[in-house]
Structure formats: structure tokens, C-alpha cells
Amino acid sequence: MLFGLTRYIFWQAAGPFLVATFTLTGIIWLTQALKMLDVLITQGQTVGTFFELSLLALPSAVNTVLPIALFCALLYTLNKLITDSELVVMFSAGVSRWSITVPVLTLTALVMVVVIALNLYFMPAGMRELRQKLFAIRGDVATSLIREGAFTNPVPGLTVYVRSRTPEGSIRGILVHDERNLAQPVTYMAETGELVRSSEGARLVMYNGNIERVIRNPKANDTPVSLLYFDKYTYDLTQYASAQKATEYEVRDRYLNELFNPASTDLYGQMYRARLRAEGHDRLVAALYPLMFSMIALAALLPAPFNRRGYTLRIAGAAVVAIVARVIGFGLVNIAATQPIFIPLIYLLPLGICAAAGAVISGTRFDVLRRRILAWRERLPQIGAGG
């Protein structure tokens, strides 16, 4: 009977958990994707590139969502089981509270495994790939320069315009006006052209056009113009590419070993060594937060007596405890980044709350325990006097 009961409660909780996970992940994924939309539009990227970059940010969104979705799903499931009197029937049949926790903790264990996998591999792998692709997009001078029907100004004094681009990749109606040297502005015009990428960089190859050079002489009244016609002319675009190299991997882009033991040649890692170490501990302790949220939900609703008016206050109280505990956890990580002595508290916080929640589930009466402690303290002077 217990196996069937465990399976029933497990699937009762798994359904809302999946719904909450997909919903919250979609919301967070959308907010992250919108941040990249401006970069993609200004760099002239395709919809396919947009979705590719959005998917690379997905592990980070899922990692944030899973504990929250689990907590919401468990509160919903336990409240439903209580209001439908299913828990009352189970307890009347002799099922203990800890038997009820078995399917809940089984689901929690699965979530913990996923959170560990995301924190140790999938999230940093996705974030560093996302960083590399965004850097490559920003450095793709050819794509940013050549936009159909638009005037672009990659650098002050340079204007590029193309009338249209064909599906085959060729360009029609090219205008490049370079007045960075005000004394000798140059204008390139061509009927057609194409972008060529090689190991040396991007080139704009123009066909059937002319080069107009203006030589301004302040000592003379005239400004002679030279006009050169060409059948083919190659314009070097690499001169407008940024010389900046890819930045170092930041905190979220690093694997666990890179957080705890950055290489001696890693300038960023050596500069922010304490911050990286705190992040490493936060990655490890992240697996405990699904367990903490589950124990809070169980402690809030399992021992609850029957109440016709519902359990809104208990659910709200559980939410407040979970939020406050998580905020304190973030604060401890930030403090540990400058004060390593606080690192043990990063682990003690969720473990302590789990222990307290376990005591509540077991039926520990804290008011009775408090009275016993006070009585024991009052007896201390008498014991000392008797000695």
C-alpha cells in the first residue's frame, strides 16, 4: 500500500512542479532574451541566431527556477491533499508523516541532482559559449557595416550604404564615404559587390564603380576632384574591427575548479580570488536549497490541524520563511566574498532550517522544550548550592 501511496503523492506533486517550471522558465527566459534583442538588431543578426543565444542562456534560467517551482508545487499539492481530506484518510489508516515525506523528498532528490548538474557544468558551459558568440557578433564588422537600405556609421567620419542584398549574398548599390581625413575625403560607389571572409579578415569586393577623391587646399580657391573608374576594387574592412581580445571568463562563466583554483596566469581569477571562492561554495550549497524549500513546505502543512477556513496563513508564513532564508543566503555569499570566515554559515543556514523543519514534522513541541530549558536554568543555582 505504501508503494502505491508513494507513487500517487509523487505524481500529484510532479505535475504542478513541471507546470511551474515551464511557466517560470519561460518568463525568465523571455526577460533574458529581450536583453540580447537590441544587440542582435543593431548587429543585423537573424532570428535563428537570436534563438540560439537564448537557448544558451536557458540553463541559467532553469537553475534559478527549479527550487522556486518545487516550493510552489509542494505548497499547492499538500494544500490540495489536505483540503480534499486525503491526508486525513492517510493518517487515519496509520500512515505516518514521514511516510508522506518519502515521495516529496524523492522528487526533491531528483531536483537536487539536476541543480548540481546545472551548476557544475551546463550553466557555466552555456554562459561561456554565450559570451564567446556575443563577442564574435559584436566583432563581426562586415555584418554590422552592410545593412540593406540603411546608412551605417561604424566609426566617426565613415558612412556605408547598400541599396539591397540578393538571396545569393551579393550586394547592389554600394556607397562608402570616408571623410576621416577632412583634407582628402574619399567616396566609393559601385553597382554590385560581395562580402568575402578569409583568414586575413573581411573584405568588401566592389564591381563596376568609381572612386572620387577630393583634395582640399586651404591656400587655393579650388578643390580639385579626381575620379577613378574600376572594374573591381577590394575594400579592407578589418581596419574597422575592434582590436580588443575576448574578455576573461567572469564568475558565472567558470567551472567549479576554475572558481576554487584559478590559474596563476588568470589575471581576473587572481584579482577576484575570494569572490570566486565564495561563488564556488554557493554553487555547491545551491543543491541544498531545494531540500530546504521542501522541508519548509512540509513543516508548514503536514502538522496542520484541520481548518475549514483554509491554510492561507500557513502558506504565507512558509513563503515568508523561504524568501527570508534565501535572501540571507545571498547576503552570506556576498559577505563571504570579503570575509571567508563566514563561509561555513553558507552551509549551516539551509541545514539548520532543514533540521528545524524536521523537528516540526516529527511533532516536536518547541513551547514545551522552551519551558524545560527555562526550568533547567532555574535549577542551576540550586544544583550549585547543593554541591
C-alpha positions in Angstrom: 0.0 0.0 0.0 2.8 2.4 0.9 4.4 1.9 -2.5 1.2 2.9 -4.3 0.7 5.8 -1.9 4.2 7.0 -2.6 3.7 6.8 -6.3 0.4 8.7 -6.0 1.8 11.6 -4.0 4.9 11.7 -6.2 2.9 12.3 -9.4 0.5 14.6 -7.6 3.5 16.8 -6.8 5.4 16.2 -10.1 2.6 17.6 -12.3 2.4 21.0 -10.7 6.1 21.1 -10.5 6.6 20.6 -14.2 3.9 23.3 -15.0 5.5 25.8 -12.6 9.0 25.0 -14.0 7.9 25.6 -17.7 6.0 28.7 -16.7 8.6 30.4 -14.6 11.4 29.3 -17.0 9.5 30.9 -19.9 9.2 34.2 -18.0 12.8 34.4 -17.0 14.0 33.2 -20.5 11.9 35.9 -22.1 13.5 38.6 -19.9 17.0 37.4 -20.7 16.2 37.1 -24.4 14.9 40.6 -24.6 18.3 41.9 -23.2 20.0 40.3 -26.2 17.5 41.5 -28.7 18.9 45.0 -29.0 22.4 43.7 -29.7 21.1 41.3 -32.4 19.1 44.1 -34.1 21.9 46.6 -34.1 24.3 43.9 -35.4 21.9 42.7 -38.1 21.6 39.1 -36.9 19.0 36.6 -37.9 16.1 35.1 -35.9 17.9 31.8 -35.8 20.9 33.4 -34.1 18.5 35.0 -31.6 17.0 31.7 -30.6 20.5 30.1 -30.4 21.7 32.6 -28.0 18.5 32.5 -26.0 18.9 28.7 -25.6 22.5 29.1 -24.3 21.1 31.3 -21.5 18.4 28.7 -20.7 20.4 26.6 -18.2 21.0 29.7 -16.1 17.2 30.4 -16.1 16.3 26.8 -15.2 18.8 26.8 -12.4 17.1 29.8 -10.9 13.6 28.5 -11.4 13.8 24.9 -10.1 13.9 25.5 -6.3 11.1 28.1 -6.6 9.0 25.9 -8.8 9.4 22.9 -6.4 8.4 25.0 -3.5 5.3 26.4 -5.2 4.3 22.9 -6.4 4.7 21.3 -3.0 2.6 24.0 -1.3 -0.1 23.5 -3.9 0.0 19.7 -3.7 0.0 19.5 0.1 -2.8 22.1 0.4 -4.9 20.1 -2.1 -4.3 16.8 -0.3 -5.4 18.5 3.0 -8.5 20.3 1.6 -9.6 17.1 -0.2 -9.2 15.3 3.1 -6.8 12.8 1.5 -4.2 13.3 4.2 -6.8 12.8 6.9 -7.7 9.5 5.4 -4.0 8.5 5.1 -3.3 9.4 8.8 -6.4 7.5 9.9 -5.1 4.5 8.1 -2.0 4.6 10.1 0.4 6.3 7.6 3.0 8.5 9.4 4.0 11.9 8.5 7.5 10.7 7.4 5.9 8.2 5.1 4.2 11.2 3.4 7.5 12.9 3.0 9.1 10.0 1.1 7.6 10.8 -2.3 8.1 14.5 -1.7 11.8 14.0 -0.8 12.2 11.7 -3.8 11.1 14.4 -6.1 13.3 16.8 -4.2 16.3 14.5 -4.7 15.8 14.5 -8.5 15.7 18.3 -8.5 18.9 18.4 -6.4 20.6 16.2 -9.0 19.5 18.5 -11.8 20.6 21.6 -9.9 24.0 20.1 -9.2 24.4 19.2 -12.9 23.4 22.7 -14.0 25.7 24.4 -11.5 28.7 22.3 -12.2 28.6 22.0 -16.0 25.6 23.1 -18.0 25.2 26.7 -16.7 28.9 27.7 -17.0 29.2 25.9 -20.3 26.2 27.8 -21.7 27.3 31.1 -20.3 30.8 31.0 -21.7 29.6 29.9 -25.1 27.1 32.8 -25.0 29.9 35.2 -24.1 32.0 33.9 -27.0 29.2 34.2 -29.5 28.2 37.7 -28.4 31.8 38.8 -28.7 32.0 37.3 -32.2 28.8 39.1 -33.2 30.0 42.4 -31.9 33.3 41.9 -33.7 31.6 40.9 -37.0 32.3 44.2 -38.7 31.1 43.0 -42.1 27.6 42.2 -40.8 27.3 45.5 -38.9 28.5 47.6 -41.8 26.5 46.0 -44.6 22.8 46.6 -43.8 20.2 46.7 -46.6 18.7 50.1 -47.2 20.4 51.7 -44.2 23.2 54.2 -43.6 25.6 52.9 -41.0 28.4 54.8 -39.3 30.8 52.3 -37.8 33.3 55.0 -36.9 33.1 58.8 -36.9 33.6 60.1 -40.4 32.7 56.9 -42.2 29.3 56.2 -43.9 28.3 53.0 -45.6 25.1 52.4 -47.6 23.9 49.4 -49.7 20.6 49.5 -51.6 19.8 45.8 -51.5 21.1 42.3 -50.9 20.2 39.3 -53.1 19.4 35.8 -51.7 22.7 34.6 -53.2 24.6 37.1 -50.9 25.7 39.7 -53.5 25.2 43.4 -52.8 23.7 46.1 -55.1 24.1 49.8 -55.0 27.1 50.4 -52.8 28.2 53.8 -51.3 31.2 54.2 -49.0 32.0 57.8 -47.9 35.2 58.2 -45.9 35.9 61.7 -44.6 38.0 60.8 -41.6 40.7 62.8 -43.3 38.9 66.1 -43.9 41.5 67.3 -46.3 41.1 64.4 -48.6 37.6 62.8 -48.3 37.0 59.7 -50.5 33.8 58.3 -51.9 33.5 54.8 -53.3 30.5 53.9 -55.4 29.8 50.6 -57.1 27.0 48.8 -59.0 27.4 45.4 -57.3 29.7 43.8 -54.7 30.1 40.9 -52.3 31.5 40.2 -48.9 34.5 37.9 -48.7 35.7 36.4 -45.5 39.2 35.0 -45.3 41.9 34.2 -42.7 43.1 37.8 -43.1 39.7 39.2 -42.3 36.6 40.6 -44.1 36.8 42.3 -47.5 34.2 44.2 -49.5 34.8 43.4 -53.2 33.1 46.1 -55.4 32.5 45.8 -59.2 31.8 48.4 -61.9 32.3 51.6 -59.9 34.4 54.6 -59.3 36.5 56.3 -56.6 36.0 60.0 -56.1 38.8 61.8 -54.2 38.6 65.5 -53.2 41.8 67.3 -52.4 41.0 70.4 -50.4 43.7 73.1 -50.5 43.1 75.9 -48.0 45.6 78.1 -49.8 43.8 77.8 -53.1 40.2 78.6 -54.0 39.5 75.4 -55.9 39.0 71.9 -54.6 40.2 69.5 -57.4 38.4 66.2 -57.7 40.0 63.1 -59.1 37.7 60.3 -60.4 39.0 56.8 -60.9 36.8 54.1 -62.6 37.4 50.5 -61.8 36.0 47.1 -62.8 36.9 45.5 -59.5 38.1 47.0 -56.2 38.7 45.4 -52.9 38.0 47.4 -49.7 39.6 46.2 -46.5 37.0 46.1 -43.6 39.4 44.7 -40.9 40.6 48.2 -40.2 37.2 48.9 -38.5 37.2 45.7 -36.5 37.9 46.1 -32.8 41.4 45.1 -31.7 40.0 44.1 -28.3 40.5 40.5 -27.4 37.9 38.3 -25.8 37.5 39.2 -22.2 38.3 36.8 -19.3 35.6 34.5 -18.1 33.7 36.0 -15.3 32.1 34.4 -12.3 29.1 32.8 -13.9 31.2 31.5 -16.9 33.6 29.4 -14.8 33.6 25.8 -13.9 34.0 24.7 -10.3 37.7 24.0 -10.5 38.3 27.4 -12.0 36.4 29.0 -9.1 38.4 27.3 -6.4 41.8 27.1 -8.2 42.2 29.8 -10.9 45.4 29.5 -12.9 48.4 31.6 -12.0 48.2 33.3 -15.4 44.5 34.1 -14.9 44.6 37.8 -14.0 40.8 38.0 -13.4 40.9 34.9 -11.2 43.8 36.1 -9.1 42.3 39.6 -8.7 38.9 38.3 -7.6 40.1 35.1 -5.9 37.9 35.5 -2.8 34.8 36.3 -4.8 35.3 33.2 -7.0 35.8 31.0 -3.9 32.5 32.3 -2.4 30.8 31.6 -5.7 32.2 28.1 -5.7 30.7 27.4 -2.3 27.4 29.0 -3.4 27.3 26.6 -6.4 27.7 23.6 -4.0 25.2 24.8 -1.5 22.7 25.5 -4.2 21.8 21.8 -4.2 20.6 22.1 -0.5 18.1 24.9 -1.2 15.5 22.6 -2.9 15.7 20.4 0.2 15.3 23.4 2.4 12.3 24.6 0.5 10.7 21.2 0.6 11.2 20.8 4.3 9.7 24.3 4.9 6.6 23.3 2.8 6.2 20.0 4.6 6.7 21.6 8.1 4.1 24.3 7.3 1.3 22.0 6.1 1.8 18.4 7.3 1.3 19.1 11.0 -1.5 21.5 10.3 -4.8 20.6 12.1 -8.0 20.6 10.0 -9.3 24.1 9.4 -12.4 24.9 7.4 -11.1 28.4 6.7 -8.1 27.1 4.8 -4.4 27.3 5.3 -3.6 30.7 3.7 -1.7 31.9 6.8 0.4 28.8 6.9 1.2 29.0 3.2 2.0 32.7 3.5 4.2 32.1 6.6 6.1 29.3 4.7 6.7 31.7 1.8 8.0 34.4 4.1 10.4 32.0 5.8 11.6 30.7 2.4 12.1 34.1 1.0 13.9 35.5 4.0 16.1 32.4 4.2 17.1 32.7 0.6 17.8 36.4 0.9 20.0 35.7 3.9 21.8 33.1 1.9 22.6 35.6 -0.9 23.8 38.0 1.8 26.1 35.4 3.3 27.7 34.7 -0.1 28.4 38.4 -0.6 29.8 38.7 2.9 31.9 35.6 2.4 33.5 37.1 -0.7 35.3 39.6 1.6 35.2 37.7 4.9 36.0 34.0 4.3 35.2 33.2 8.0 31.5 33.3 7.1 31.8 30.5 4.5 30.6 27.8 7.0 27.4 29.8 7.5 26.6 29.4 3.8 26.1 25.7 4.5 24.7 26.0 8.1 21.8 28.2 7.1 19.9 25.7 4.9 21.0 22.7 7.0 19.8 24.4 10.2 16.4 25.3 8.6 16.1 21.7 7.4 16.8 20.4 10.9 14.2 22.8 12.4 11.6 21.8 9.8 12.3 18.1 10.5 11.7 18.7 14.2 8.4 20.3 13.4 7.4 17.4 11.1 8.3 15.0 13.9 5.9 16.8 16.2 8.5 18.5 18.5 6.7 20.9 20.8 9.0 23.9 20.9 6.9 25.6 23.6 7.4 22.5 25.9 11.1 22.5 25.0 11.4 26.1 25.9 9.7 25.6 29.3 12.1 22.7 30.1 15.1 24.8 29.2 13.9 27.7 31.4 13.2 25.2 34.3 16.6 23.7 33.9 18.2 27.1 34.0 16.3 27.9 37.3 17.6 24.7 38.8 21.2 25.6 38.1 21.7 27.8 41.2 20.2 25.1 43.4 22.4 22.4 42.0 25.5 24.7 42.5 24.4 25.4 46.1 23.9 21.8 46.8 27.3 20.9 45.5 
